[in-house]
Amino acid sequence: MIDREQIIDWENPKGEILGEVSSKIEFRNVEFACPSGPESKILHNFCLAIPSRKTVALVGGSRSGKSTEVALIERFYDKLVGNF
């Protein structure tokens, strides 16, 4: 995993700095698998819409994808398929 080349360069200081964000967060048919285990999908056709200025709770069993959803929003990972 250390030797794997990252698609997202999170250390790059160049990029758009956003002011106030006022749009919803939406996952549409997102698929994701960990780079260390690409044969085992964590999210498959996952859909979720979070309206602007709303608080939500992600609830589910262990290894159901809650932390993965947050990591995708924060761009720690990139999706395999789908839109958000």
C-alpha positions as CSV (number, residue, x, y, z in Angstrom):
1,M,0.0,0.0,0.0
2,I,2.9,2.4,0.7
3,D,4.3,1.9,-2.8
4,R,1.0,2.4,-4.5
5,E,0.7,5.6,-6.6
6,Q,-2.1,7.8,-5.3
7,I,-4.7,9.2,-7.9
8,I,-5.5,12.2,-5.6
9,D,-2.6,14.4,-4.6
10,W,-3.8,15.6,-1.2
11,E,-0.5,17.4,-0.5
12,N,-0.8,19.7,-3.6
13,P,-1.5,23.2,-2.3
14,K,-2.9,24.3,-5.6
15,G,-6.6,23.9,-6.0
16,E,-9.8,25.7,-5.5
17,I,-10.4,27.1,-2.0
18,L,-14.1,27.2,-1.4
19,G,-15.9,29.8,0.6
20,E,-19.3,28.9,1.9
21,V,-20.7,25.7,0.4
22,S,-24.4,25.6,0.0
23,S,-25.2,22.5,-2.1
24,K,-26.2,19.0,-1.2
25,I,-23.9,15.9,-1.0
26,E,-25.1,13.1,-3.2
27,F,-23.8,9.7,-4.1
28,R,-25.4,8.1,-7.2
29,N,-24.7,4.4,-7.9
30,V,-21.2,4.6,-6.3
31,E,-19.1,1.5,-6.1
32,F,-16.0,1.3,-4.0
33,A,-13.4,-1.4,-2.9
34,C,-10.4,-0.8,-0.7
35,P,-7.1,-0.7,-2.7
36,S,-5.8,-3.5,-0.5
37,G,-8.7,-5.8,-1.4
38,P,-10.2,-4.7,-4.8
39,E,-12.0,-8.0,-5.2
40,S,-14.2,-7.2,-2.1
41,K,-16.6,-4.3,-2.8
42,I,-17.6,-2.2,0.2
43,L,-20.2,-0.1,-1.6
44,H,-22.2,-1.4,-4.6
45,N,-24.8,0.9,-6.3
46,F,-24.8,3.1,-3.2
47,C,-27.1,6.1,-3.3
48,L,-27.4,8.8,-0.7
49,A,-28.6,12.5,-0.8
50,I,-27.8,14.9,2.1
51,P,-29.5,18.3,1.7
52,S,-27.5,21.5,2.4
53,R,-27.3,22.6,6.1
54,K,-28.7,19.3,7.4
55,T,-27.2,17.0,10.0
56,V,-27.3,13.2,9.3
57,A,-26.2,10.1,11.2
58,L,-24.8,7.1,9.4
59,V,-25.9,4.0,11.2
60,G,-25.0,0.4,10.4
61,G,-23.3,-2.7,11.4
62,S,-19.5,-3.2,11.6
63,R,-17.9,-3.1,8.1
64,S,-21.1,-1.8,6.5
65,G,-19.3,1.2,4.9
66,K,-20.0,4.2,7.2
67,S,-16.4,5.3,7.5
68,T,-15.8,4.6,3.8
69,E,-18.7,7.0,2.9
70,V,-17.0,9.8,5.0
71,A,-13.6,9.0,3.5
72,L,-15.0,9.3,0.0
73,I,-16.6,12.7,0.8
74,E,-13.3,13.9,2.3
75,R,-11.5,12.6,-0.9
76,F,-9.2,10.2,1.1
77,Y,-10.3,7.7,-1.5
78,D,-11.7,7.9,-5.0
79,K,-14.7,5.9,-6.2
80,L,-14.5,3.1,-8.7
81,V,-17.8,3.8,-10.4
82,G,-20.7,6.3,-10.0
83,N,-21.0,10.0,-9.2
84,F,-20.9,12.3,-6.2
